Amino acid sequence: MEYKVIPFVPSINRNKENSTEVAQQLEDMIKHHSNQGWLYVRLESVETFIQPDAGCFGLGAKPGYMASRQMIVFSKQN
């Protein structure tokens, strides 16, 4: 079994924020990869720690924080 994981970062118009647009983008990505022989497995949320930025001589320093990334998981039989 072979796996492929790609980031899913939907883009929406802030004036027309609509979950239907996000769903369509996900569906399009699934269709695109399905046409290449990949089988959609799931949408996975991955938590990651963004390291702090010390800034220059401490000026403009930014603390570290947790961020969530959405990943689409596909599989394919070898």
Secondary structure, DSSP 8 states (H G I E B T S, - for coil): -EEEEEE------GGG--HHHHHHHHHHHHHHHHTTT-EEEEEEEEEEEE--B--BTTBT-B--EEEEEEEEEEEE--
